[in-house]
Every structure is written in structure tokens, then in C-alpha cells.
Amino acid sequence: MYDNLDELLKTELLTPPDGFEARVMQRIAALPSPWAAAKPPKAPDLVEWLAVAGAVAAGMSQLVAFVFGIWAVTSAG
């Protein structure tokens, strides 16, 4: 069994066509770099994030006020 396996490993089962490596490397070089500088945020994006941050802050203040109110009522007896 091992003799057959050794013979199979010695044979070339697949050979790439001529110029295959050059074509692959050319396409890889043409891909955009993942480390390219990120674009600065646009003004509308910044405004959206500020609006979300404001809404989160308002919501958190409401939650804290609600919890404080429950604590005040239950601790008053």
C-alpha cells in the first residue's frame, strides 16, 4: 500500500499553465491595500454620531432618574 502512495506522490498530478504565477501576482498587486489611510469622517457623519451620543446621554439620564425615584420611594418606607 505504501509503495503505491509513494509512486503517486512522485508523479505530478497538476501543473499550472505557463505564466500563472505572473498573472496571480499582477492581480494581487492591483488589489487595494488594507492598510490604506482611512478617509476622514464627513460632516454629516459627524453630526449623526453627535446626535446619537446626545440621545444616549438623554436616555441614560432618564434611566438614572427612574432608578433614583424607585430607590427613594422604597427607602422612604
C-alpha positions as semicolon CSV with decimal commas, in nm:
position;residue;x (nm);y (nm);z (nm)
1;M;0,000;0,000;0,000
2;Y;0,275;0,245;0,089
3;D;0,455;0,172;-0,239
4;N;0,151;0,289;-0,436
5;L;0,130;0,602;-0,225
6;D;0,497;0,680;-0,281
7;E;0,452;0,640;-0,655
8;L;0,150;0,874;-0,655
9;L;0,340;1,136;-0,457
10;K;0,625;1,127;-0,705
11;T;0,401;1,199;-1,005
12;E;0,288;1,548;-1,094
13;L;-0,088;1,545;-1,070
14;L;-0,143;1,905;-1,170
15;T;0,081;2,153;-1,339
16;P;-0,016;2,521;-1,359
17;P;-0,025;2,684;-1,703
18;D;0,263;2,898;-1,820
19;G;0,258;3,249;-1,677
20;F;0,016;3,154;-1,400
21;E;0,233;3,291;-1,119
22;A;0,290;3,622;-1,300
23;R;-0,085;3,670;-1,361
24;V;-0,171;3,593;-0,999
25;M;0,096;3,825;-0,862
26;Q;-0,017;4,101;-1,101
27;R;-0,375;4,075;-0,976
28;I;-0,262;4,071;-0,614
29;A;-0,055;4,384;-0,671
30;A;-0,361;4,556;-0,824
31;L;-0,577;4,496;-0,514
32;P;-0,629;4,792;-0,280
33;S;-0,413;4,788;0,029
34;P;-0,596;4,703;0,352
35;W;-0,366;4,947;0,531
36;A;-0,464;5,242;0,315
37;A;-0,530;5,558;0,510
38;A;-0,888;5,585;0,623
39;K;-1,090;5,875;0,491
40;P;-1,172;6,141;0,749
41;P;-1,539;6,139;0,854
42;K;-1,768;6,366;0,660
43;A;-1,962;6,642;0,832
44;P;-2,300;6,462;0,810
45;D;-2,145;6,150;0,963
46;L;-2,008;6,356;1,249
47;V;-2,345;6,522;1,304
48;E;-2,517;6,184;1,308
49;W;-2,275;6,050;1,567
50;L;-2,320;6,359;1,783
51;A;-2,698;6,317;1,762
52;V;-2,671;5,953;1,866
53;A;-2,440;6,044;2,154
54;G;-2,686;6,311;2,271
55;A;-2,976;6,068;2,256
56;V;-2,779;5,811;2,455
57;A;-2,690;6,072;2,717
58;A;-3,055;6,182;2,748
59;G;-3,172;5,821;2,775
60;M;-2,915;5,738;3,039
61;S;-3,015;6,043;3,245
62;Q;-3,380;5,932;3,229
63;L;-3,281;5,581;3,339
64;V;-3,078;5,712;3,632
65;A;-3,366;5,941;3,737
66;F;-3,610;5,648;3,720
67;V;-3,387;5,421;3,929
68;F;-3,327;5,701;4,181
69;G;-3,702;5,758;4,207
70;I;-3,768;5,391;4,275
71;W;-3,490;5,386;4,535
72;A;-3,627;5,699;4,702
73;V;-3,981;5,558;4,724
74;T;-3,875;5,219;4,855
75;S;-3,630;5,357;5,109
76;A;-3,883;5,610;5,243
77;G;-4,086;5,326;5,376
